[in-house]
């Protein structure tokens, strides 16, 4: 009995209650069919005693009623089921011994008991039941053979006997068909349950895949935001640094620029004085000494070099002043110019007018302007951005080429505008895209760029709440896109 209990405890799956309920129903069918067949066999003339059959039916019914009560309330199910299985085998053995022994038609009930246990309870329990049934049947037949137990009257082979066996066999097959229907129903339910679980699993997997895609997109947006923040921090830190540098450089370079003009005037005066000395009447010894000094200091070469030296100094000073001006613009947190609404196309055209001397006979312009509302901005700063972008495009195309300028609402959004400036120049390598807005970084030849134009433009656009981006492939040109909000946030 302990073995049965352990085997039953191993069958605690989700459908255990349903299986035990079926076992109770099948046991009622077995008891009812058993009584009917026993009565038919007795009244048909077969020497089958109804007394043992009635006793077995009453005991089996009592046990099954107790089992039904326990299964319904799901209390003490395992011990009562184990008891019922053991009592069933004892009752079958008792009836078999009292209805002819080995020739009893009730022997087939052992087979029904084992198969029903396998289908409704558990395979391990069915195996234990089969061993117990064989042991009980063997012991009963042995006891009968040696005279330890004298059961009912022996059953002679007759037509009634064979008919009774056939009836019991059909009855057993009917029970097996009934049990097979239950198993088929359970399999269908399991298949439906499995299909439902697979469907839910597919939905879960699809949700996970969608979540992973969303997570990847969020991660990409986070990387872009991080890069934008890094660029912003770099701009802020560099702005604080260059503000002081620009201030310190501005005064000395202003002195240099102003003094160059005075120096040019002084040199002209000295040159005239030297010419006057050359025309003056001097003694031969004095003139010989002057000529010797002129040869020593190479005066003709000095006079010839002075204009070009002054021009170089002046160009260097002017270039330095431009750098200082751009540094100050880059680092300035507040502008004296006021915010106002302007037509962005007017800004573009005014900038093109300033660049006309560089555009004519070199660049073919292609305009594609959309109808846009006026943009709230600081016009001077936006003009500076457009100047830098257009000047870079002119430099990129070399001797001749095309520049396309287009405008539109930002992705159909009425809250922003975009201006794209595209050229068919040399392009920018992909590994330089992240550095293109860094201060002092330039792809131009030495002396042709300060490296501050795009970084200043980036800072200006950022202060306007916009975005400046680049797309480029080497040999296929570059596209710089300026995105600006139409309205600036109102101070609270």
Protein Blocks (a to p, Z undefined) as FASTA:
>chain_A
ZZmmmmmmmmmcfklmmmmmmmmmmmmmmmmmmmmmmmmmmmnopacdfklmmmmmmmmm
mmmmmmmmmmmnopaklmmmmmmmmmmmmmmmmmmmmnopjmlmklmmmmmmmmmmmmmm
omklmmmmmmmmmmmmmmmmmmmmnopaccdddddddfklmmmmmmmmmmmmmmmmmmmm
mmmmmmmmmmmmmmmmmmmmmmmmmmmmmmmmmmmmmmmmmmmmmmmmmmmmmmmmmmmm
mmmmmmmmmmmmmmmmmmmmmmmmmmmmmmmmmmmmmmpccdfklmmmmmmmmmmnomml
mmmmmmmmmmmmmmmmmmmmmmmmmmmmmmpmbdfbdcddddfklmmmmmmmmmmmmmgo
kbccdddddddddddddfklmmmmmmmmmmmmmmmnombccdddddddeehiakbccddd
ddfbebpafklmmmmmpghiafbdehiaghlmmmmmmmmmmmnopacdddddehiapadd
ddddfbdcddZZ
